[in-house]
């Protein structure tokens, strides 16, 4: 029973930590890296009701390592997909700002500490406010729980089709 809980915790932690490597949560990059670690642990504990039941006695060490690596890969895939969409929206704001004549007026981007157009910085601040106002912070937890139900840990295996889909994205 205890090994089942431990392996379930490890599988869920690998997926959640993989998501938060690339997930563009507003304001999280400005703080220390320990915040991402604590957020990953907190969300993993919050997902306790949907942790998988893994019988540790039937598993070999090699299969457990493969499952943890595949869970990390799935989390990285989810986080990378969300980051791609966010970067596309930021690039659209950059292009719109350049076309609108805001190219000369630049300011310091709070997330990357580089010069950015006023429209891009405003879009980032607005998206951060909208993220919390729309309750998307709660949707992250819900999406993690649904991903554990749709793709239970140990059942997700990497394939060439998935890699091709990420490259196309």
Buried (B, 14 or more C-beta within 10 A) or exposed (E): EEEBBEBBBBBBBBBBBBBBBBBBBBEBBEEEEEBBEEBBBEBBEBBEEBBBEBEBEEBEEEEBEBBBEBBBBBBBBBBBBBBBEBEEBBEEBBEBBBEEEBEEEBEEBBBEEEEBBBBBBBBBEEBBEEBEEEEBEEEBBEBBBEBBEEBBBBEBEEEEEBEEEEEEE
